């Protein structure tokens, strides 16, 4: 399996999981709900996509951790929901780092 294919699979999985986590949350209206879910999906897709495709010369788990935290922090700052957004970013990116290590290296 090549990096691009694995990245797309990881990105789709992470994006879908994050949207599923958001389903029970309450929103002011449907527009805000759709915006929040779309933004979360795109953010998580990019984290999952980038982990297999970025080679920093370090262990893929550390690459995942770095990407997960750095791409989650802006959304956490905007929403002021630091723990859940950064926490899910860390957990997911570390898991996908292990997957990259197992599949590609």
Secondary structure by P-SEA (a helix, b strand, c coil): ccaaaaaaaaaaaaaaaaaaaacccccccaaaaaaaaaaaaaaaaaaaaacccccccccaaaaaaaaaaaaaaaaaaaacccaaaaaaaaaaaaaaaaaaaaccc
